[in-house]
């Protein structure tokens, strides 16, 4: 079932601050580049309790963004502290509040803890929080409400350019398709490594246990070198004798990115992956589209 997301450009510009809401959801999100925050600081939303995310440039090139997640009983007061802190070098921010202004301190602490936990598990961004805050005690009904609130946040974040919850791996908990979905399995063509891949709505998934070349060739681009380093640093790929093994199901945005990580060189994934009949991924796609 679809959802209606409303985005209001507060200053009328494409890259300025924005307000986002979903259907009948009680929450709302305010996004702003750092340079525009002071222009909208007098809005009433800033005086509410809520949860916020700060996005900056990562210190590790293996990641695309660095994220800090926090909560505050008064968003304005906390953001002013961060704006004056030289150690909080962020470029963009987003925060979430309740329209009815009824989020309690315990509820926003719960949202903060869950968001940090999900961000760490996603293994996508460099997370600037030192530790994951412990979950506070909430009544069962409150937990249900906050989990629903969190699901709406997860929908808005990537639309606003915050992609840290888009998981680099696939687990039972973040699987977006039916567990009973059947996907054709492809195998890397070379006999040097045993690796398998499936195509899903989430992307191209190299299956857990797949083998990969340990060293990258000199021809590999910087993008793929950073991708490999991220996979190793987050322990999605682990060393085993003279090869690397995928310790988890890993998501890639193209068949070539997946084959590059297996073969350790630039490659064309459309011809490197073949099904059980020996047909290339390209040939199968052509059959589907004809």
Order of alpha helices (4+ residues) and beta strands (2+ residues): beta-beta-beta-alpha-beta-beta-alpha-beta-alpha-beta-alpha-beta-beta-beta-beta-beta-alpha-beta-beta-beta-alpha-alpha-beta-alpha
